[in-house]
Structures are given as structure tokens and as C-alpha cells.
Amino acid sequence: MPILLKSFNKKVRLKLTALLAISTPFFVPNAQAEGKLTVYCSMLNETCEEVLKQFSQKYDIETKFVRHSTGTALGKIKAEKSNPQADVWYGGTLEPHLQAAREGLLASYRSPRQKEIMPKFKKLTDQYGEFTSVIYLMELGIGVNTAKLEKLGVNPPHCFNDLLKPEYKDLVIYPDPRVSGTGYSIISTLVQLWGEEKAFDYLKKLHANVAQYTKSGAATSKLTTGESPIDIGFMNMYVKEQEKGAPILGISTCEGSGYALGASSIIKDTRNLDNAKLFMDWALSKEAQEIAWRNTQSYQLPTNIYAKPSPKVIESSKLKLLDMDFARFGSPTESKHLLEKWVEITKSE
């Protein structure tokens, strides 16, 4: 159900908050039709709500969002190609945005704020920035339940190669890359590190130590309880579990840090192009990119050079980031090839 936000006076905003809390649909008078924006949002629901609320209040634009996972959002945009129902796709990993661009589903707009994107991504921005912009970064790492490992008398791993040690047999969680973007990011990271042949030799050996292939990279319950005390996933999720009091530690891998980029794009044939462009500029700003961690405890790293990251995470400038080939790994052909190869070596069910 769409969530509708607008810049009202204080009294009306309080009523709106109450309406949001009980998930009541809103009636939108036709007289307000000129200042609208509809967003498909592929971030945490609370982050979507806060970012869109602040945008709506700042620019007095009637704004609503529908929260979709990245794959679902892409499917909706494809299905609605001849009659778009949203103006902007906000969040979700970069590769599906690139796929949408290749399929002619995105509008051309190069925001002037792209000059504030980290220099590391200049080549990527120069090449694909006409249709999409990167707005956050999520570092890939290893999460461990320190209390459980101590109880088992096992030291935590610090490298991908450490995970092959026999003492970690049946202790590792790996998100299934057929349904999890996190799991696919692990494969692309290993291929980027070592090349395809060595990466899949590693994954075949790792299979012996994997207790379960989970359906989501955000499925951290087994790690939190210690049932499976080692997880491969995004570091921002481990920070969130720490905040809840779990004995979780996120470890940057010694070989270098793979990562995913989040993106924002304007949907082709939007009815509200000017507002969509304004939102894209906003999404790239320092102000907007700090909302996730300041207001919603979502700890992805901002890509704006002026935006501050949460003090609870390592700054991107201090990470040994790999030079990821997003164009290659975002290709449907390459993705299909790598996933089929993964299924063959793991024989996952």
C-alpha cells in the first residue's frame, strides 16, 4: 500500500502521523495534482518513510512511496513500461538499475550533484550516470557471534580463506545467490578477487563448511542466536544486530572488501519529471544521505564526499575496496552463467 506524505502545518502533520501508524489509505484531492511524486523504494521501510517525509516537507511536494525489494521493483517497472505508475526508483543494488537502463526503462537525467559522488566511482558515473546515480555503499564482510565461538573454543576468521579451515565445518551461513543479492555479491567479489576458476574452486571447498544457504542476506537470526556463528554478508547488518545487544562482530576480510552500491533512477515517461529530477538531486545530497543512519539506524555508507558516515562504521576512505566491475556482474548473461555454475558445484536444494 502506498504511503503518502506532504508538507502540512503542524496540526495536520500530527494527524498524518497517526494515520501512518494505523496504515489507513489516504484520499488525494485532484486539486493537488500538480505537486506530486511517486517512488518505488528498495531500502528499509523506515528509511523510505523518513527520506520521503523530509523531501516532502522541504519542497512541499505531495509524495508517496511503495516499498519493493530490488527484484520486485524491477519487475514492476518492466510490467508497467507502457503506463508507468511511479516516477522514481530509489535504492536497491546498482546492477538491476543498470539492467533497467539497458532495457530502456529509465529516463535520461544527469544530476549536477553527481560531481559530489566519491572519485572512486567517477568512471562508473561517467559511463552510466545519464540514467542512474549511486547513493550508498554496503561493504561485504564476515559476521561472527563472539560468545558462541568462544564457547566452542574457535578463533574468529579474518579472511575468506580462513573459512575453509576444518574447525569451521557446519558453522557458516551463506545467503543463497539465486534469491539473495547479498549471495550474488559474494560470488562477484570472489571472481573479482581471484578470477572465475579459482573463485569457484574456493566455493566448492567452502560448501563443506556451510551449515545453511539462507533465503536472504538480512536473515541474521541464526547468527544472533549462535545457532550458526559465522555469516557472510554486509557489515551494516552486523552493526544493527550489535545495537540490539547481540554479541556480534563484523570483520572486514583481509583480501580486500567487496561491496554493493545502491542506486537511484528516474523511470522513463514519468508524469512528474521535474519533481523526479528534484528528488534525484536531493537523493545525492549530503543531507539526504545522512538520514539513513541518523534517523533510522541503517548503516550503509554514503557516496557523497561531504556526507558523514555513522561513527559506528568504518569510513569508506579507510576500506581496502576492490575495483568491482559492476557492468560485468550486472549483465543478465553473466549473472545467469555464474548462478548456474554455483548451483552445479554446491548442488543446493
NORLIN-V486567 format. One record per pair of residues at least 24 apart in sequence whose C-alpha atoms are under 10 Angstrom apart, sorted by the first residue. I is the first residue (numbers start at 1). J is the second residue. D is the distance in Angstrom with one decimal. If there is no record, write none. Layout:
BEGIN
[[I	J	D] [I	J	D]]
END
This chain:
BEGIN
[[1	25	7.6] [1	64	9.7] [1	65	8.5] [1	66	6.4] [1	67	8.3] [2	26	8.8] [2	38	8.7] [2	39	9.1] [2	40	9.3] [2	63	9.7] [2	64	6.0] [2	65	5.3] [2	66	4.8] [2	67	7.9] [3	38	9.4] [3	39	9.7] [3	48	9.6] [3	49	7.7] [3	52	9.5] [3	53	9.8] [3	63	8.1] [3	64	5.0] [3	65	5.3] [3	66	6.5] [3	67	8.8] [4	28	8.9] [4	37	9.6] [4	38	8.8] [4	49	9.1] [4	52	9.0] [4	53	8.7] [4	56	9.5] [4	62	7.3] [4	63	5.6] [4	64	4.0] [4	65	6.8] [4	66	9.3] [5	36	9.9] [5	37	9.8] [5	49	8.4] [5	50	9.8] [5	52	7.2] [5	53	5.7] [5	54	9.0] [5	55	9.1] [5	56	6.3] [5	57	8.3] [5	60	9.7] [5	61	8.4] [5	62	6.0] [5	63	5.0] [5	64	5.8] [5	65	8.6] [6	35	9.7] [6	36	9.2] [6	52	9.1] [6	53	7.1] [6	54	9.1] [6	55	8.9] [6	56	5.2] [6	57	6.2] [6	58	9.5] [6	59	9.2] [6	60	6.5] [6	61	6.2] [6	62	4.6] [6	63	6.0] [6	64	8.5] [7	53	8.0] [7	54	8.6] [7	55	8.9] [7	56	5.6] [7	57	4.2] [7	58	7.4] [7	59	7.8] [7	60	5.1] [7	61	7.0] [7	62	7.3] [7	63	9.2] [8	56	9.3] [8	57	7.6] [8	60	8.2] [8	62	9.7] [9	57	9.8] [13	57	10.0] [20	49	9.8] [28	62	9.2] [32	61	9.4] [32	62	7.8] [33	61	9.9] [33	62	8.5] [33	272	9.9] [34	61	8.7] [34	62	8.8] [34	271	9.9] [34	272	8.3] [34	275	9.7] [35	59	9.3] [35	60	7.6] [35	61	4.9] [35	62	5.7] [35	63	8.3] [35	272	8.2] [35	274	9.7] [35	275	7.6] [36	60	9.2] [36	61	5.6] [36	62	4.6] [36	63	5.7] [36	64	8.2] [36	87	9.4] [36	271	9.1] [36	272	6.8] [36	273	10.0] [36	274	9.9] [36	275	7.2] [36	276	9.2] [37	61	7.0] [37	62	6.3] [37	63	4.8] [37	64	6.4] [37	65	8.4] [37	86	7.7] [37	87	6.4] [37	88	8.0] [37	270	9.4] [37	271	8.8] [37	272	6.4] [37	273	8.9] [37	274	9.5] [37	275	6.4] [37	276	6.8] [37	279	8.6] [38	62	8.6] [38	63	5.9] [38	64	5.0] [38	65	5.6] [38	66	7.9] [38	85	7.6] [38	86	4.9] [38	87	5.4] [38	88	6.7] [38	89	9.0] [38	270	9.4] [38	271	9.6] [38	272	8.6] [38	275	9.6] [38	276	8.6] [39	63	7.8] [39	64	6.3] [39	65	4.5] [39	66	6.4] [39	67	8.4] [39	85	9.0] [39	86	5.6] [39	87	5.9] [39	88	4.8] [39	89	5.8] [39	90	6.7] [39	266	9.3] [39	267	9.4] [39	276	8.9] [39	279	9.6] [40	64	8.9] [40	65	5.7] [40	66	5.1] [40	67	6.0] [40	68	6.5] [40	69	9.2] [40	70	9.4] [40	72	9.8] [40	73	6.6] [40	74	9.5] [40	76	9.2] [40	77	9.1] [40	85	9.2] [40	86	6.4] [40	87	7.9] [40	88	6.2] [40	89	4.8] [40	90	6.1] [40	91	8.5] [40	92	10.0] [40	264	9.9] [40	267	9.7] [41	65	6.4] [41	66	6.0] [41	67	4.8] [41	68	6.0] [41	69	7.9] [41	70	8.4] [41	73	7.9] [41	88	8.2] [41	89	6.0] [41	90	4.8] [41	91	5.9] [41	92	7.8] [41	264	9.1] [42	66	8.7] [42	67	5.9] [42	68	5.3] [42	69	5.1] [42	70	5.5] [42	71	9.0] [42	72	9.0] [42	73	7.3] [42	74	10.0] [42	89	7.6] [42	90	6.2] [42	91	4.7] [42	92	4.8] [42	93	8.6] [42	262	9.2] [42	263	9.5] [42	264	9.6] [43	67	7.5] [43	68	8.1] [43	69	7.7] [43	70	8.5] [43	90	7.6] [43	91	5.4] [43	92	6.4] [43	93	9.6] [43	262	9.0] [43	292	9.5] [43	298	9.3] [44	68	9.4] [44	69	9.2] [44	91	9.2] [44	92	9.9] [44	292	9.1] [44	296	8.8] [44	298	7.8] [45	296	9.5] [46	292	8.8] [46	295	8.9] [46	296	6.3] [46	297	9.2] [46	298	9.1] [47	291	7.7] [47	292	5.7] [47	293	8.8] [47	295	7.8] [47	296	5.7] [47	297	8.5] [47	298	7.4] [48	90	8.4] [48	91	8.8] [48	291	9.9] [48	292	8.7] [48	296	9.4] [49	296	9.5] [50	288	9.7] [50	291	7.5] [50	292	8.1] [50	295	7.4] [50	296	7.6] [51	282	9.5] [51	283	8.5] [51	287	9.8] [51	288	6.7] [51	289	8.8] [51	290	9.7] [51	291	6.6] [51	292	7.7] [51	295	9.1] [51	296	9.6] [52	279	9.1] [52	283	9.8] [52	288	9.5] [54	287	9.8] [54	288	8.4] [54	291	9.0] [55	278	9.4] [55	279	7.4] [55	282	7.4] [55	283	9.0] [55	288	8.3] [56	279	9.5] [58	282	9.9] [59	275	9.3] [59	278	8.9] [59	279	9.4] [61	275	7.9] [62	275	9.9] [63	275	9.7] [65	89	9.6] [65	90	9.5] [67	91	10.0] [68	92	9.1] [69	93	9.9] [70	94	9.5] [70	95	9.8] [70	96	7.3] [70	97	8.9] [70	181	8.7] [71	96	7.5] [71	179	9.2] [71	180	9.6] [71	181	9.0] [73	97	9.9] [74	99	8.8] [74	100	7.1] [74	105	9.3] [75	100	9.6] [77	105	7.2] [77	106	9.2] [77	267	7.7] [77	268	9.3] [78	103	8.7] [78	104	9.6] [78	105	7.1] [80	105	9.5] [81	105	6.7] [81	106	9.7] [81	267	9.0] [81	268	8.0] [81	269	8.5] [82	268	9.6] [82	269	8.5] [83	268	9.8] [83	269	8.1] [83	270	9.0] [83	271	9.9] [84	267	7.5] [84	268	7.6] [84	269	6.8] [84	270	6.5] [84	271	8.3] [85	267	9.2] [85	269	9.8] [85	270	8.1] [85	271	8.9] [86	266	8.9] [86	267	7.0] [86	268	9.5] [86	269	9.6] [86	270	6.9] [86	271	8.4] [86	272	9.1] [86	276	9.8] [87	265	8.9] [87	266	6.0] [87	267	5.3] [87	268	7.8] [87	269	8.1] [87	270	4.9] [87	271	6.9] [87	272	6.5] [87	273	7.3] [87	275	8.6] [87	276	6.1] [87	277	9.5] [87	279	9.8] [88	264	7.3] [88	265	5.8] [88	266	4.5] [88	267	5.4] [88	268	9.0] [88	270	8.0] [88	272	9.4] [88	273	9.2] [88	275	9.5] [88	276	6.2] [88	277	8.9] [88	279	8.1] [88	280	8.2] [89	132	9.6] [89	263	8.3] [89	264	5.7] [89	265	5.3] [89	266	6.2] [89	267	6.7] [89	276	9.7] [89	280	9.7] [90	133	9.9] [90	135	9.1] [90	262	8.5] [90	263	6.6] [90	264	4.5] [90	265	6.5] [90	266	8.5] [90	279	9.5] [90	280	8.7] [90	283	8.3] [91	134	8.9] [91	135	7.8] [91	136	8.4] [91	261	9.2] [91	262	5.4] [91	263	5.2] [91	264	5.6] [91	265	8.6] [91	283	9.6] [92	134	10.0] [92	135	9.9] [92	136	9.6] [92	181	9.4] [92	260	9.4] [92	261	8.1] [92	262	5.2] [92	263	6.1] [92	264	7.9] [93	134	9.0] [93	135	9.9] [93	136	9.3] [93	137	9.2] [93	138	9.4] [93	181	7.7] [93	182	9.5] [93	185	9.7] [93	260	6.4] [93	261	5.6] [93	262	4.5] [93	263	6.1] [93	264	9.2] [93	330	9.7] [94	132	8.4] [94	133	8.6] [94	134	7.2] [94	135	9.5] [94	136	9.8] [94	137	10.0] [94	260	7.4] [94	261	5.5] [94	262	5.3] [94	263	5.2] [94	264	8.3] [94	265	9.9] [94	326	7.7] [94	327	9.3] [94	330	7.8] [95	181	9.6] [95	260	8.9] [95	261	8.4] [95	262	8.9] [95	263	8.8] [95	326	6.5] [95	327	7.3] [95	328	9.1] [95	329	7.2] [95	330	4.2] [95	331	7.6] [95	332	9.2] [95	335	10.0] [96	263	9.2] [96	330	6.7] [96	331	8.9] [96	332	9.1] [97	128	9.9] [97	131	8.6] [97	132	6.9] [97	133	9.2] [97	134	9.9] [97	262	9.1] [97	263	6.9] [97	264	7.8] [97	265	7.2] [97	330	8.7] [98	128	7.7] [98	129	10.0] [98	131	8.2] [98	132	7.5] [98	263	9.3] [98	265	9.6] [98	326	8.8] [98	327	7.6] [98	330	6.7] [98	331	8.3] [99	327	9.2] [99	330	6.7] [99	331	7.0] [99	332	7.5] [100	131	9.2] [100	132	9.6] [100	265	9.4] [100	267	9.1] [100	268	9.9] [101	128	8.5] [101	130	9.3] [101	131	6.3] [101	132	7.8] [101	265	9.0] [101	266	10.0] [101	267	9.4] [101	268	9.4] [102	128	10.0] [102	131	9.5] [102	331	9.5] [104	131	9.6] [104	267	9.5] [104	268	7.7] [105	131	9.4] [105	265	9.8] [105	266	8.9] [105	267	6.2] [105	268	5.4] [105	269	8.6] [106	130	9.4] [106	131	6.1] [106	132	8.0] [106	265	6.8] [106	266	5.7] [106	267	4.5] [106	268	4.4] [106	269	8.2] [106	270	9.2] [107	131	6.1] [107	132	8.8] [107	265	7.7] [107	266	5.4] [107	267	5.4] [107	268	4.1] [107	269	6.9] [107	270	8.0] [107	273	8.9] [107	276	9.9] [107	277	9.9] [108	132	8.3] [108	265	9.0] [108	266	7.6] [108	267	8.9] [108	268	7.8] [108	277	9.9] [109	133	9.5] [109	265	8.5] [109	266	7.5] [109	273	9.7] [109	276	9.6] [109	277	7.2] [109	280	8.8] [110	265	9.9] [110	277	8.9] [110	280	9.1] [110	281	9.3] [111	277	7.4] [111	278	8.9] [111	279	9.9] [111	280	6.9] [111	281	5.9] [111	282	9.7] [111	284	8.4] [112	280	9.7] [112	281	7.4] [112	284	9.4] [113	280	8.7] [113	281	6.0] [113	282	8.6] [113	283	9.2] [113	284	6.2] [113	285	7.0] [113	286	9.9] [113	304	8.8] [114	280	9.8] [114	281	8.4] [114	284	7.1] [114	285	9.2] [114	303	9.9] [114	304	8.5] [115	284	9.6] [115	304	8.8] [115	305	9.2] [116	284	7.8] [116	285	8.0] [116	286	8.8] [116	303	8.1] [116	304	5.3] [116	305	5.7] [116	306	7.4] [116	307	9.5] [117	284	7.7] [117	285	9.3] [117	302	9.0] [117	303	5.5] [117	304	4.7] [117	305	6.0] [117	306	8.9] [117	307	9.9] [118	302	9.1] [118	303	5.6] [118	304	6.0] [118	305	5.4] [118	306	9.2] [118	316	9.5] [118	317	9.5] [119	303	9.4] [119	304	9.6] [119	305	8.3] [120	303	9.6] [120	317	9.7] [120	321	9.5] [120	323	8.8] [121	303	8.8] [121	323	9.6] [124	325	9.2] [124	326	8.3] [124	327	8.6] [127	327	9.7] [128	327	9.2] [129	265	9.4] [130	265	9.5] [131	264	9.0] [131	265	6.4] [131	266	7.4] [131	267	9.1] [131	268	9.6] [132	263	6.6] [132	264	5.8] [132	265	4.7] [132	266	7.5] [132	267	9.9] [132	280	9.2] [133	261	9.7] [133	262	8.5] [133	263	5.4] [133	264	5.5] [133	265	6.6] [133	266	9.7] [133	280	8.2] [133	281	9.8] [133	283	9.1] [133	284	7.8] [133	303	9.9] [134	261	6.3] [134	262	5.6] [134	263	4.3] [134	264	6.5] [134	265	9.1] [134	283	9.4] [134	284	7.9] [134	302	9.2] [134	303	7.0] [134	304	9.1] [135	261	7.4] [135	262	5.6] [135	263	5.4] [135	264	6.8] [135	280	9.7] [135	283	6.9] [135	284	5.9] [135	285	8.8] [135	288	9.5] [135	289	7.2] [135	300	9.7] [135	301	8.7] [135	302	6.3] [135	303	5.5] [135	304	7.3] [136	260	8.5] [136	261	5.8] [136	262	5.0] [136	263	7.1] [136	264	9.6] [136	283	9.9] [136	284	9.2] [136	289	7.6] [136	292	9.9] [136	299	9.7] [136	300	6.2] [136	301	5.4] [136	302	4.5] [136	303	5.1] [136	304	8.2] [137	234	9.9] [137	236	9.8] [137	259	6.8] [137	260	5.9] [137	261	4.6] [137	262	6.1] [137	263	9.3] [137	299	9.5] [137	300	5.7] [137	301	4.9] [137	302	6.3] [137	303	6.6] [137	316	8.3] [138	182	9.9] [138	233	9.5] [138	234	6.1] [138	235	7.0] [138	236	6.8] [138	237	9.4] [138	257	9.8] [138	258	8.7] [138	259	5.4] [138	260	5.3] [138	261	6.4] [138	262	7.9] [138	299	8.3] [138	300	5.2] [138	301	6.2] [138	302	9.1] [138	316	9.5] [139	233	8.4] [139	234	5.5] [139	235	5.7] [139	236	7.5] [139	252	8.1] [139	253	9.9] [139	257	6.4] [139	258	6.2] [139	259	4.4] [139	260	6.7] [139	261	8.9] [139	300	8.0] [139	301	8.2] [139	313	10.0] [139	314	9.5] [139	316	8.6] [139	319	8.7] [139	321	8.3] [140	182	8.3] [140	185	8.0] [140	186	7.5] [140	189	8.6] [140	232	7.5] [140	233	5.5] [140	234	4.4] [140	235	5.9] [140	236	8.8] [140	250	9.5] [140	251	9.1] [140	252	7.4] [140	253	8.1] [140	256	9.4] [140	257	6.1] [140	258	5.3] [140	259	5.1] [140	260	7.6] [140	321	9.7] [141	186	9.2] [141	231	8.5] [141	232	6.0] [141	233	5.7] [141	234	5.8] [141	235	5.7] [141	236	9.4] [141	238	9.4] [141	250	6.6] [141	251	5.6] [141	252	4.9] [141	253	5.7] [141	254	9.5] [141	256	9.4] [141	257	7.0] [141	258	7.8] [141	259	8.7] [142	172	9.7] [142	173	9.9] [142	230	7.0] [142	231	5.7] [142	232	4.7] [142	233	6.2] [142	234	7.8] [142	235	7.5] [142	238	9.0] [142	249	8.2] [142	250	5.7] [142	251	5.1] [142	252	6.6] [142	253	6.9] [143	172	9.7] [143	173	9.5] [143	220	9.2] [143	223	7.8] [143	224	9.7] [143	229	8.0] [143	230	5.8] [143	231	4.9] [143	232	6.2] [143	233	7.0] [143	234	8.4] [143	235	7.4] [143	237	8.9] [143	238	6.4] [143	239	9.6] [143	248	6.7] [143	249	5.6] [143	250	4.5] [143	251	6.2] [143	252	9.0] [144	171	9.9] [144	172	9.3] [144	223	7.0] [144	224	8.7] [144	226	8.6] [144	228	8.9] [144	229	5.5] [144	230	4.6] [144	231	6.3] [144	232	8.9] [144	238	8.7] [144	247	8.2] [144	248	5.6] [144	249	5.3] [144	250	6.6] [144	251	7.9] [145	222	9.6] [145	223	6.2] [145	224	6.6] [145	225	8.0] [145	226	5.9] [145	227	9.2] [145	228	8.3] [145	229	4.9] [145	230	6.6] [145	231	8.8] [145	238	9.9] [145	246	8.0] [145	247	5.6] [145	248	4.7] [145	249	6.6] [145	250	9.2] [146	223	10.0] [146	224	9.9] [146	226	8.7] [146	229	7.7] [146	230	9.2] [146	246	9.4] [146	247	5.8] [146	248	6.1] [146	249	6.8] [147	224	9.9] [147	225	9.8] [147	226	7.8] [147	229	8.8] [147	246	9.2] [147	247	6.1] [147	248	8.2] [148	223	9.3] [148	224	9.5] [148	225	8.5] [148	226	5.5] [148	227	8.3] [148	228	8.8] [148	229	6.3] [148	230	9.5] [148	247	8.6] [148	248	9.7] [149	226	8.3] [149	228	9.8] [149	229	6.7] [149	230	8.6] [152	229	9.9] [156	229	9.5] [156	230	8.3] [156	249	9.3] [156	251	8.9] [157	230	8.6] [157	251	8.1] [157	252	10.0] [157	253	8.6] [157	254	9.7] [158	250	9.8] [158	251	6.4] [158	252	7.1] [158	253	5.6] [158	254	6.1] [158	255	9.1] [159	251	8.6] [159	252	7.9] [159	253	4.6] [159	254	4.9] [159	255	6.3] [159	256	8.8] [160	190	8.8] [160	202	9.1] [160	206	9.4] [160	232	9.2] [160	252	9.7] [160	253	6.3] [160	254	7.6] [160	255	7.2] [160	256	9.5] [161	202	8.1] [161	206	8.9] [161	253	9.3] [161	254	9.2] [161	255	8.7] [162	206	9.9] [162	253	9.6] [162	254	9.8] [163	202	9.8] [163	205	9.4] [163	206	6.9] [163	209	7.6] [163	210	9.3] [163	230	9.0] [163	232	9.8] [164	202	8.1] [164	203	9.3] [164	204	10.0] [164	205	6.6] [164	206	5.5] [164	207	8.9] [164	208	8.2] [164	209	6.9] [164	210	9.7] [165	205	9.7] [165	206	8.9] [165	209	8.3] [166	208	8.9] [166	209	7.5] [167	209	8.7] [168	206	9.6] [168	208	9.3] [168	209	6.0] [168	210	8.5] [168	211	9.6] [168	229	9.3] [168	230	8.4] [169	206	8.9] [169	207	9.2] [169	208	6.6] [169	209	3.9] [169	210	6.8] [169	211	7.7] [170	206	10.0] [170	207	9.2] [170	208	7.3] [170	209	4.7] [170	210	5.1] [170	211	4.2] [170	212	8.0] [170	228	7.7] [170	229	9.5] [170	230	9.4] [171	208	10.0] [171	209	6.4] [171	210	6.3] [171	211	5.7] [171	212	8.7] [171	223	9.6] [171	226	9.3] [171	227	8.1] [171	228	5.1] [171	229	5.9] [171	230	5.9] [171	231	8.4] [172	206	8.8] [172	207	9.2] [172	208	9.5] [172	209	6.1] [172	210	4.6] [172	211	5.5] [172	212	7.2] [172	213	8.9] [172	223	9.1] [172	227	9.9] [172	228	6.1] [172	229	6.8] [172	230	4.7] [172	231	5.6] [172	232	7.7] [173	209	8.9] [173	210	5.9] [173	211	6.0] [173	212	5.4] [173	213	6.1] [173	214	7.0] [173	217	9.5] [173	219	9.5] [173	220	9.1] [173	222	8.3] [173	223	8.0] [173	227	9.9] [173	228	6.4] [173	229	8.0] [173	230	6.1] [173	231	4.6] [173	232	6.5] [173	233	9.0] [174	206	9.7] [174	207	9.2] [174	209	10.0] [174	210	6.8] [174	211	8.2] [174	212	6.5] [174	213	4.9] [174	214	6.2] [174	215	9.1] [174	216	9.0] [174	217	7.9] [174	219	10.0] [174	230	8.9] [174	231	6.3] [174	232	5.8] [174	233	7.8] [175	212	8.1] [175	213	5.1] [175	214	4.5] [175	215	5.9] [175	216	5.6] [175	217	5.2] [175	218	8.6] [175	219	8.2] [175	231	8.6] [175	232	7.6] [175	233	7.7] [176	212	8.8] [176	213	5.0] [176	214	5.6] [176	215	5.7] [176	216	7.1] [176	217	8.2] [176	339	9.8] [176	342	9.7] [176	343	9.7] [176	348	8.7] [176	349	9.9] [177	213	8.7] [177	214	9.1] [177	215	8.3] [177	216	8.7] [177	217	9.1] [177	335	9.9] [177	338	9.6] [177	339	7.0] [177	342	8.4] [177	343	9.3] [178	215	8.6] [178	216	9.9] [178	335	9.7] [178	336	9.4] [178	338	10.0] [178	339	6.6] [178	340	9.0] [178	342	9.1] [178	343	8.7] [179	214	9.0] [179	215	6.2] [179	216	7.1] [179	217	9.3] [180	213	10.0] [180	214	8.4] [180	215	6.3] [180	216	5.2] [180	217	6.1] [180	218	9.0] [181	215	10.0] [181	216	8.0] [181	217	7.3] [181	260	8.9] [182	215	10.0] [182	216	7.5] [182	217	5.2] [182	218	8.4] [182	232	8.6] [182	233	6.2] [182	234	7.3] [182	259	9.2] [182	260	8.2] [183	213	9.0] [183	214	9.1] [183	215	9.1] [183	216	8.0] [183	217	6.7] [183	232	8.3] [183	233	7.7] [183	234	10.0] [183	339	10.0] [184	217	9.8] [184	260	10.0] [184	329	9.0] [184	335	8.3] [184	338	8.7] [184	339	7.9] [184	342	9.8] [185	233	8.8] [185	234	9.5] [185	258	7.6] [185	259	7.1] [185	260	6.7] [185	329	8.8] [186	232	7.9] [186	233	7.8] [186	234	9.7] [186	258	7.5] [186	259	8.6] [186	260	9.6] [187	258	9.8] [187	329	9.5] [187	335	9.9] [187	338	7.8] [187	339	8.7] [187	342	8.5] [188	258	8.2] [188	259	9.4] [188	260	9.9] [188	324	8.1] [188	325	8.6] [188	326	8.9] [188	328	9.3] [188	329	6.5] [188	330	9.7] [188	335	9.1] [188	338	8.5] [189	256	9.3] [189	257	8.1] [189	258	5.1] [189	259	7.5] [189	260	9.4] [189	322	8.0] [189	323	9.5] [189	324	7.4] [189	325	9.4] [189	329	9.6] [190	255	9.7] [190	258	8.2] [191	324	9.7] [191	329	9.7] [191	338	9.5] [192	258	8.5] [192	322	7.7] [192	323	7.8] [192	324	6.5] [192	325	7.5] [192	329	9.5] [193	255	7.8] [193	256	8.2] [193	257	9.5] [193	258	8.6] [193	322	7.7] [193	323	9.1] [193	324	9.0] [196	338	8.7] [200	338	9.2] [200	341	8.0] [200	342	7.4] [200	345	7.8] [200	346	9.8] [201	345	8.7] [203	342	7.8] [203	345	7.8] [203	346	7.9] [204	342	8.4] [204	344	9.5] [204	345	5.7] [204	346	6.4] [204	347	9.9] [205	345	9.4] [205	346	9.3] [206	346	9.2] [207	345	8.4] [207	346	6.2] [207	347	9.4] [207	348	9.4] [208	346	9.1] [212	348	9.5] [213	348	7.9] [213	349	9.0] [223	247	9.4] [223	248	7.9] [224	248	6.9] [233	259	9.7] [234	258	9.4] [234	259	7.9] [234	260	8.7] [234	299	10.0] [234	300	8.9] [235	259	9.6] [235	299	8.4] [235	300	8.4] [235	313	8.3] [235	314	9.6] [236	293	10.0] [236	297	9.4] [236	298	7.1] [236	299	4.9] [236	300	5.7] [236	301	8.5] [236	312	9.3] [236	313	7.6] [236	314	10.0] [237	298	8.1] [237	299	7.6] [237	300	8.8] [238	299	9.4] [239	297	9.0] [239	298	8.8] [239	299	7.3] [239	312	7.3] [239	313	7.6] [240	297	7.0] [240	298	7.3] [240	299	7.6] [240	312	9.8] [243	297	9.0] [243	312	9.9] [250	313	9.7] [252	314	9.5] [252	319	8.3] [252	320	9.0] [253	320	9.2] [254	320	8.7] [255	320	8.5] [255	321	9.6] [255	322	9.1] [256	319	7.9] [256	320	5.1] [256	321	5.9] [256	322	6.1] [256	323	9.8] [257	319	6.9] [257	320	5.7] [257	321	4.7] [257	322	5.8] [257	323	9.4] [257	324	9.8] [258	319	9.9] [258	320	8.7] [258	321	6.2] [258	322	5.7] [258	323	8.3] [258	324	7.3] [259	321	7.5] [259	322	7.9] [259	323	9.6] [259	324	7.9] [260	300	9.9] [260	324	8.8] [260	326	8.8] [261	300	9.4] [261	301	9.4] [261	302	9.8] [261	303	8.9] [261	326	8.9] [262	300	9.0] [262	301	9.7] [262	302	9.5] [262	303	9.3]]
END
